[in-house]
Amino acid sequence: MHESDALPGFERATGHAREQFLSSQTDSDLHVRRMILASWQRSRDSDVGIDRIRVPYIRDPDLEAPLFRSAAPILDTLGEQLQSESISIILTDQAGLVLDRRCSGRDMAEHLDMVRLAPGFSYAEEFAGTNGIGTSLSSGRTTLVEGREHYAHELGQFACAGSPIKHPTRGKVVGLLDLTSWSNAPGAMLTALASATARQIEQELVKQTGIREIALFSEYMKVCQQSNGPVLALNNDVVMSNNQLRHLLDPAEHEALIGYAIDTMQSAEREAMRTVELPSGRSAHLRFTPARCEGGPAGGVFRIRIGHGAEPQAAGMSARARTQAAPSLPGLVGNGAVWRRCIHQVDSRYRAGDWMALEGEPGTGKRSLLRGVHRLHNPAGQVRVMEPPEGAGFDAWHATLAEDLYLPNALIVLAEADRLTDEQAAAISDLLITASADTEPHARVAMTIRPGSSTPLRSVFPRTVDVPPLRHHIEDIAEIVPHLLAQLRDGERLSCSPNALAQLCRLNWPGNVAQLRGVLVYVLQHRRAGTIDLADLPPECRSTSRRVLSPIEALERDAIVNALRDKDESPTTAAKHLGMSRATIYRKIRQYDIVLPPSR
């Protein structure tokens, strides 16, 4: 028997307790369930409206999400079974955003529309107060809210039972199944049916997860049967490789190859080919084939071919010897194997007199590498960086380049050359070919381009060096941070605490070193001297979430981090400042992987 059924005149007693709660300063001696009282207190702390429901419209639901795809057929069947009952079936995400709603009658649908219990609106407890969706998510368990147990008066006409849905492998709440009916509906039935349906959806998620792994494994086995060479397969949860690959690569090479494979898989939706440099100096040729299942992408399989590149003798060198072989370039730091290999290649190409292209993501340090190698070997020589011309200024830009090509001991850097039009690139190619054939002394030329870009200028630059993203040599942050701080503070003493440095090393850095520099510029606006601690880092660095947040999610994360910083790192006081419940802020901290510093 549900405990509320044991109370005589349940609706009358609950309504009286609610009036006492709203009009009195004391919460004691109220005849209401403890779970409901705790939710009322959170709702009051969040300043939820009592008389009129005000819930925000967040965004259109993602109908391609695994949760929605797994739940849809189950909700279809349940809707058919309940079409003669006055019950609405509601699916939400882990934050209370309504993804789907099925109503058996027009009257129920109209009343739910009046309180905005509809797709796209959030019924999180901090917005809607005590209700079957938000309160179930806050408590983390199946919850029934009947009639006047709702905090907002407008919801008193309903009985709602919500049951969280958990990810089959990670164990985190990914959504919620709610059944909403009129307040006189049997609560025990709603609760049991909501819980059973949520478990069905979890089982379907298990199947969908298994389907993706089976699809990936099938593609992996097919490729292994077709090829005698090394093979790698992976998705967000699984990494598989055959014996040939494991025997060919040392741990550092294997880790680097997985990083390159993840980057390729995230940027390519169809078959693709890519050649990368491994820490050993060997090259790896990757041929990517996506794996798919009925539920969507399932990962990808890579055929791997290991080569030696331009300097095969480097493949047999020890990691220590390879690191020592790379020179120290002025203005640059870092001793990670991948980074040192890149420096060694740039230096070798420069000493050989080659015109080279540096290919890498924005912010990786391509220009700094070229400046550094030129300063090492030609300290008095000029470095002229030429950005792509704007608008109709190409003729003047082209004339300047023609003059600069004959500067003695100079290095000309064609920055972001992939932004040039094909017509502009063809004109520059003709100019460079003429200059290279001239007997007069001429400047060295290099260009920087983004990964995978296509430009006619590639034919003029036969040597290409891949500049690794920061995430592929993350260990170098321990040297890069003090180096950047010394530059930004002009020699003044400012250090980074171990906690802050460890947090910086956990991040993915899509903007690379340029993004890291921007973070330190932000920090220096608030910390002029002493030691940078975790609390000094901007919001973007206090969350280790690996997925890309939506603009609204990023704003919410930043607001939480700023409130935590302003309120002396106390989630309770920060929650009051933000107008959300304590349970909600802890849930958001887990959702965004926000890192709290040690208690002071």
CORNOR-V451367 format. One line per field, one symbol per residue. psi: psi as a letter, one per 20 degrees, with the letter a starting at -180 (. if undefined). burial: + if it has 24 or more other C-alpha atoms within 12 Angstrom, else -. A space follows every 50 residues. Layout:
psi: ???
burial: ???
This chain:
psi: pphhhipplggggghghgggghiqiqjqkpmqqghgghhgghgghjlpqg hppnqqogrpqoijqhgghhhghghgghhhhjhiqmpppppraijjpphq pppiqhgggghhhhjkmrphqpkqhigiaorhfghghhhjrpppopdjhq gphhiiiqpppqpqpqphhhiqpiaqpppparhjqohhgggghgghhhhg hghhhgggghgghggghghghgghhhqjaqppqqbiippqqrhgghhhqr ggggggggghgggghhipiaqqqqprprhiiqqpopopoqpqahibqjbr ppppppaibimhhhhiqrhghhghhprpppjqrpjqggghgggggggghg hijqpqpoprqpjikghhgggghghgimhiqqoopoqpqqcjjhggghhg ghghijppkqpponplhiiqrhgghhhhggghgghhiqiqprqqqrqprq pjqpqiihhhnippppoqqhiilhiihhhgghghhhghjliqoprpqhgg ghghiirhmhjbhhggghghgggiihohrcpprhiiqrhhijpjpiqpqr ggggggghggghhgghkkjohghhghhikrrghghhghgggjlppprqq.
burial: ---+-----++--++-+++-++--------+++-++++++++++++++++ --++++-+--+----+++++++-+++-++-----++++++++++++++++ ++++---++-++--++++++++++++++++++++++++++++++++++++ +++++++++++++++++-----++++++++++++++++-+++++++++++ ++-++++++-+++++++++++-++----+++++++--+++++--+--++- --+++++++++++++------+++++++++++++++++++++--+-++++ +++++++-+----++---+--++-+++++--+++++++++++++++++++ ---++++++++++++++++++++++-+----++++++++-------++-- ++-+++--++++++++++++---++-+++-++--++-----+++++++++ ++--++++-++-++++++++++++++++-++++++--------+++--++ ++++++++++-++++++++++-++--+---+++++++++++++++----- ---+-++++++++++---+++++++++++++++++++++-+++++++---
